[in-house]
Amino acid sequence: MMELLCGKDPIELGIKTYEGWNITAFLDHLDACEKCSKSQESLINKLNGIIGGKGA
């Protein structure tokens, strides 16, 4: 499970669902959250590793 820097739960935010990861919700959160947006590259890399993307 990925930990967001703001401390919010990805499940409660709709980022992690029973179907998998909601990339749109993740990107929307990065745009809206000041704490997470400061480290968005790191968080995107973490999510990329979780979902098995390029560079994982």
C-alpha positions, -999 to +999 in steps of 0.1 A: +000+000+000+012+035-008+014+061+020+005+096+010+026+124+025-005+141+038-014+110+058-048+105+041-060+070+032-058+062-005-089+039-001-110+067+015-099+091-013-110+066-039-074+062-052-073+025-042-104+005-049-114-032-050-107-030-087-072-016-084-057+019-086-077+049-098-051+070-116-075+099-122-083+101-085-045+099-077-036+127-101-066+148-088-053+144-053-018+155-063-032+186-079-054+195-048-031+185-019-003+209-011+017+183+009+015+156-017+020+180-047+055+189-033+066+153-038+045+144-068+074+129-088+083+106-059+047+095-054+041+089-091+073+067-092+059+048-062+026+042-079+043+033-111+063+006-092+031-007-076+012-011-109+043-025-127+048+004-150+080+013-169+109+019-147+095-002-118 
